Amino acid sequence: MELDLEMRFTERYKPSTRHRKWRYREATETVHVSVADVTASQAPVAIVVHRSEGDTALRWHEGRLFERGMTMDYGERGEPRQRRATTPSDVEEQLRYAAQNPSYRSEHDEALAAVQRAVSGWLLIDGEVWAVANEPRYDVATFGMGYNHGGTALMVTEHGEPEFGRKRIFSALEGDAAFAEAIKTAQERGDSESIASIKQGSRIEVLIPAAVKLPTQAQLAERERQRLREQPMRVTFKVSRKDGRQPSPAEARAAVLAFVDRLNGQLGIGSGGTVYLDPGPSVQVLEVEGLVVSE
């Protein structure tokens, strides 16, 4: 779909060579843009989100996900609300609005980049309007104090930036792990009334695995292991004998080396929890950067 848009931007100028400070004025320019128009075979369905209110299909085109177009509208009191964009004229309306309403004091290149971003967010598939979409993921969320005060939920969300480091964020490829973690969390919190709703919750069906870019928990753990391999650490060890006597330097060194050998093999440090280790019959490492080490 080809369009000519009138783009507004802020232009800097100096009234004369005698002026040192820039002045600002509004300017306009006609820019030609093109919204991609493809067939369904060129943008296959990659992900389907199954919710109780219905299924949502996400299509995959040139490395990005698209959903049936949603556009912003405004009510009688000016409140923002969403409505489905069903025709190319809806897209044209949105793009003309974007071109006419740049960010405050956007100069030419900045305003043009914003228009181009807006154009790239739309796609026509067999004449139907689709909009760029975020990747869905699982989020184990807790509310209230536990024991059915509030509850535990497993949600499928596409909004906001995913917190990759969080234990309870799972990619679309980790459905089984997400459900298991949600049920485990509910059981630990005493949210017994939440378990049934978790089991009946929304699911993500992945048809094209390449469309899933969020790292899995296993990939995150591997990244952390790789970081630890490449980044030297300074660790303070506390070593003692089981019989309470002061260990000799040789005994302490042997205990530390045994622990480090195990650490290098498993890289358990940084993953949290307790590391269980008995490096010798008489000497043990008790603390490693706050991690308690015991039999």
N, C-alpha and C positions, 0 to 999 in steps of 0.2 A: 504494500500500500504506500503510494507516494504522496507526500504532503509538503506544502510550503507554509512555514510557520513564521509569524512575526515575533521576533525575539526582542525582549527589552533587556537592557543592561545599563550599567553605570559607566560613563565615559569620563576619564580624567583629562583636564586641559588647563592651560594657562592663558588667560586673556591676552597677554602680550609677553614679549621677551623681557619686559621690565618686571614682571611678576615672578616671585620665587615660589610661592605656595600653589599647590594644585587646587583647582576648583573641580567640582563634580556636577555632571548634568546627565539627565536621562537620554538614552539614545535607543534607536530600534534598527533592526536588520532582518531581512527575510532570509531564512535558512531552509534548505531543502533536506528533508529527512525521508527515510524509508523504513517501514515496519515490515519485518520478514513475514513471508506468506509461504507456508510449507504444507505438505500432505501429512496425513496421519501416519503413513509408513515412515516418513522422515522424522517423526517425533513420537516414537512408540511409548506406550504406557510402561513406566518403570516401577512405580510404587503405588499401592492402593492402601489407603487407611480405612479400616473397617471400624465404624463407630455405630452406636445404637441408633443414631438419627439418620444414618445412611453412609454410603461409601464415597470416598473422595479419591479420584484418580489423579496421579501426577505424571505428566509426560516428560520425556528426556530429549533435549535438543541441544547440540553443541556444548555439552558439558554442564547444562543447567536444567533445573526442574521447573515445570510450568503447571499451573492449575487453572481451571476455568476462571476467566477474568473477574476480579473484584475491583471496583473503583469507588472513590470517595464521593459522597453526596452530602448535602447539608439540609437539615430540616428547616421548618418555618422560623425557629428561634435561633438558627445558626449553629445548631449542634451537629457535630460530624456523625455520619452514619455511612455504612457500606451498602452498596447495591451491586448486583451482578451486571457486568458489562457484557452485553450480548451481541452488539453490532459494531462494525468498524467505526461508525459515527460516534459511539461512546469513547472509543480510543482517541479519535481525533479531538473530541471535546477536552479530554484529559490532557492531551499533549499541547493543545493551544493554551490551556490554562497554565500548564507548567512553563511554557515559553514566555507568557505574559507576566508571571509572578516569580521572578528569581529571588534568591536570597538577598538580604540587605547589602547594597553596594557591590553587587556582583559585577565585576568587569567582564569584558567581552569573552575572554577565553574561559573564565569560570562559568559564565552563564551558558555558553555553548556546550561545555562538558556536562552541565546539568541537564540540558535538553537531550543530549545524546544518551545519557543514562536513563532518562525517562523513556526514550524510544526503545532502548534495548530491553526494557522491562515488559514489553508486549510482544505477542506472537500470534499470528493468524494460522490456525490449523484447519484446513478445508473450509476456510471462511469463518470459523468460530474463533472467538476472542479468548486468548489464554494469557495469563500474567505470570511473571517469574515468581517462583515460590521458594520458601525455605525448606530445608530438609527436615522431615519429621523425625522425632526421637522419643524415647521413653524417659519419663522422669518419675522417680519414686519420691513422693511428697508426704510429709507428715503434718498434722494439724493438732493443736491442743496439747494436752498433757499426757495423753495415753489412756489406756483402759477405757476405750470407747468415748473418751472426752475429746472430741475432734475426730481423729481417725487417721488411717493410712490410705493413700490412694496411689494408683499407677496411672499416670496420665500420658497421653500422646500429645505432644506440643510441637509447634513449628515456630513459635515466637521467641524473640530474645536471643541473646548469644548463649550457646551451650557452654556450661562450665565443665570443661573436659576433665579437670582434676577431681571433680566430685565423684564420690563412690557410687552415687545413685543416679547418674546419667548414663543411659545406654543407647547405643546406636540402633538404627532400624534392623540391623542384622542380629541383634541380641535379645530377641523377644523372650525366649525361654529363660535366659538369665535375669531379665528384668522382672518377669512374673515371679520367679523364685525369690529374688531379693525383696520384692514388695511383700510377699507372703511372710517371709522370714522377719522383715521389719515389723509387720503387723503383729506377729506372734510375740516378738520380743517386747513390744510396747503394750501388749495386752489388748490390742484393738481387734478383738475376735469378731465383731460385727462388720469389719471391713473386708474380711477375707473373701466372702461370697462375691461382693461387688468387684474386687480385684480380679477374681477368676473370670468374671463376665465382662471385663473391661475392653477397651479399644485395642486393636491389634494392627500391626503394620505388615503388609505383605510386600515383599521385595521381589520384583520380576527381573530387574536388571541390577545385579550387585554393584556394578561400576558406578551407579548413580548415588551410592551411599559413600559419602566422603568423611563423615564424622568417624574418628578413631574408636575402635572397640576398647573395652577394658583391657583385653589382652595386649592390644597394640600400645596402649598407654603404659602398661607395665613394662613392655619391652623397651619403650623409649626411655623410661626411667632407668632400667638396667643399663642401657647403652650410655646414658648420661653418666652413671656412676662408674662405668668402665673407663670413660674418657676424662673424668674429672677427679683428680686426686683429692683425698679427704684427709684432714687432720683429726684424729680420733684420740680421746683420752681414755685409757683403760684403767679399771680398778681391779686388781688381782688379789686374791687371798687364798689361803689354804683352808681346807675343810676342817682341819683340826684346830684352827684358830691361830696357828703360829705364822710368823712373817715368812712369806716365800722368798727363796733365794733369787737373785737376778736371773739365773739360768732357768729356774722353774717358771718365773714370771714370763720370761721371753718365750719359752716353749708353749705356755698356755696362750699367749697372745698370737703367736705364729699359727697355732692350730685353729684359733678362732678366725684369723684373717684368711687362712686357706679355705675354710668353710664359707666365709663371707664372699670371697672371690668366686667360689663355685655357684653359690645360690643368690648372692646379692640381696639377701633378705633385709639388710638395713635400708631404711627409708620407707618400707612398706607398712611400718607400724606393728603393734602387737608385741608379743614376747618371743624372744629367740631362745630355744632350748638347746643347751650345749654342755657337754662335760668333756673338756679337752684332755683330761688326764685323771688318773686315779686319786690324786691328792690335791690338785690345784684347779681352780675354776675362775673364769672371768665373770665378775658380778655385774658390772655396768659398762655399757658402751653408748655414750652420748644420750644417756637417759633411758636406754632400753635395758630392761632387767633381764639378766641372763641367769638361768637356773636349770637344775636337773629336771 
